Amino acid sequence: RRGLALVGATHVHTFGDPRTAPELMASLRALGPLLSALGAGHLVIMDESGWYPEGREGVLDAEGWRGLLRTVREAQAVIEGELGLRASFHPHIGTAVEREAQIDRLLDGTAIDLCLDTGHHAAWGQDPLAYLRRVRDRLAYVHLKNVDDAVRRRLIAGEITVARSYGAGLMVPLPDGAVDIAGVVRFLRETGFDGPVVVEQDPSDDPGEGPAALAARNRAWLEGLA
């Protein structure tokens, strides 16, 4: 009744532990037919942040990276070759793929495309719009999100952990943060991006506006850009 359609699913997996690859492939093969039956075309994969010790989020040695890349390549073969869905990888803070050098390593070592999240990319002081310009040909999916600069500075300085940054209000409504969301939307439009653009709003410990009010404000602001 509301004209909604399923875009896809995001599956979180412990990519830092290559021994779990068979479990991932089994999960993907279970998800694929369900998504296809529901008309969805995308399956996003991402690393699990909770697997890493606090303060050592996303730290992998050379062997760990070889395992991660091998598992991603196998997952893409299952998602696209067997299931007929579009595969993409979601860089996420607190995981092995969060900073630009790590994302570059993923792109260099695999053929998978990106599900880029503007908020997670900006959390470490990186410029998501500049990076989008670099990797536009590997872009399958976008998450629009914004970050509070003051909380981001505390995260970068090590004053708060990744896990605690959410409750501290790291992610804010689209018009309120440090990311040039309008510039991102303009770039996607100008370059003819036709993949999904999903607005995400992570909550903080401050109740403030409820989810419905936040969603309505984000939507109204985006409509204003048009």
SVG drawing of the C-alpha trace seen along z (x, -y; Angstrom):
<svg xmlns="http://www.w3.org/2000/svg" viewBox="-2 -22 54 47">
<polyline fill="none" stroke="black" stroke-width="0.4" points="0.0,0.0 2.9,-2.3 4.8,-1.5 7.7,0.1 10.0,2.7 12.8,4.8 16.2,3.6 18.3,6.4 20.0,7.6 23.2,6.9 24.9,10.0 27.5,9.5 30.2,12.1 33.5,12.6 35.8,12.1 38.8,11.9 38.4,15.7 38.8,17.6 37.8,20.8 34.2,19.6 34.1,19.2 31.9,22.4 29.4,21.0 29.2,17.8 28.7,19.6 25.9,21.7 24.2,18.5 24.4,16.8 23.0,19.8 20.1,19.7 19.5,16.0 19.8,15.8 16.6,17.7 14.6,15.7 15.8,12.4 15.2,13.4 11.7,14.6 11.0,11.2 12.3,9.3 15.5,8.0 18.6,7.6 21.4,6.9 23.3,8.8 25.7,6.7 28.4,8.3 30.4,6.7 32.9,7.6 31.8,8.1 33.1,5.4 32.3,7.3 34.8,10.0 37.8,7.7 39.1,6.7 38.2,3.2 40.9,0.8 42.2,3.3 39.2,3.1 39.9,4.3 43.6,5.1 44.6,8.0 48.1,9.3 49.1,10.3 47.7,13.8 44.5,12.4 44.2,10.2 44.9,13.1 42.0,15.0 39.7,12.0 40.3,11.4 39.9,15.1 36.6,15.3 35.3,12.2 36.2,13.6 34.4,16.8 31.4,15.0 31.2,12.9 31.3,16.0 28.4,17.5 26.3,14.3 26.7,13.4 27.7,16.6 25.3,18.9 22.5,16.7 22.3,14.0 22.4,11.1 24.6,8.0 27.3,8.3 28.9,5.4 31.1,5.0 30.2,2.5 33.2,0.8 32.2,0.1 34.0,-1.4 35.3,1.1 36.1,3.7 39.1,4.7 37.8,2.6 37.1,-1.0 40.0,-3.3 40.7,-4.2 44.0,-2.2 42.0,0.8 39.2,0.2 41.8,-0.2 43.4,3.1 40.0,4.8 39.3,3.3 42.8,4.2 42.5,7.8 39.0,8.6 36.5,7.7 33.7,6.9 31.9,3.5 31.3,1.2 28.4,0.3 29.8,-2.9 28.4,-4.5 29.1,-8.3 28.9,-8.3 31.2,-5.4 33.7,-6.7 33.7,-10.2 34.0,-8.8 37.8,-8.7 38.1,-12.1 38.0,-10.9 36.1,-12.7 33.4,-10.4 32.7,-12.7 36.4,-12.7 36.6,-9.0 33.4,-8.4 35.0,-10.3 37.9,-7.9 35.9,-4.7 32.8,-5.6 33.2,-2.7 33.1,-0.3 30.0,-1.7 27.0,0.5 25.1,-0.8 25.2,-3.9 24.2,-4.5 23.6,-8.1 24.5,-9.0 26.1,-12.0 28.5,-12.5 28.9,-14.9 32.3,-16.5 32.9,-16.9 32.2,-13.3 34.3,-12.3 37.2,-14.2 36.9,-12.3 36.8,-9.0 39.9,-9.9 41.7,-11.1 41.0,-7.8 38.9,-9.4 36.0,-7.1 35.8,-3.7 34.0,-2.8 31.4,-0.9 30.7,-4.0 30.8,-6.5 27.2,-5.6 25.7,-6.3 27.7,-9.5 25.9,-10.7 28.4,-10.1 25.7,-9.6 23.4,-12.6 20.5,-13.5 21.5,-14.3 21.4,-18.1 23.2,-18.4 26.6,-16.8 30.1,-17.4 29.5,-15.5 28.5,-17.3 25.5,-15.1 24.1,-17.6 27.3,-17.3 27.2,-13.5 23.6,-13.5 24.6,-16.0 27.5,-13.8 25.4,-10.6 22.9,-12.4 25.4,-14.0 27.2,-10.6 24.0,-8.7 24.2,-6.4 21.2,-4.1 21.8,-1.8 20.1,-1.9 20.5,-4.9 19.5,-4.0 19.1,-6.6 20.2,-5.2 19.8,-6.9 21.7,-5.3 20.4,-6.3 22.3,-7.8 21.8,-7.6 20.0,-11.0 16.3,-10.2 15.7,-13.5 13.6,-13.0 12.1,-9.6 12.8,-7.4 9.7,-8.5 10.5,-12.2 14.1,-11.7 13.0,-9.8 10.5,-12.5 13.1,-15.2 15.7,-13.4 13.1,-12.8 12.0,-16.4 15.5,-17.6 16.3,-15.3 13.2,-16.3 14.3,-19.9 17.5,-19.0 15.4,-18.0"/>
</svg>
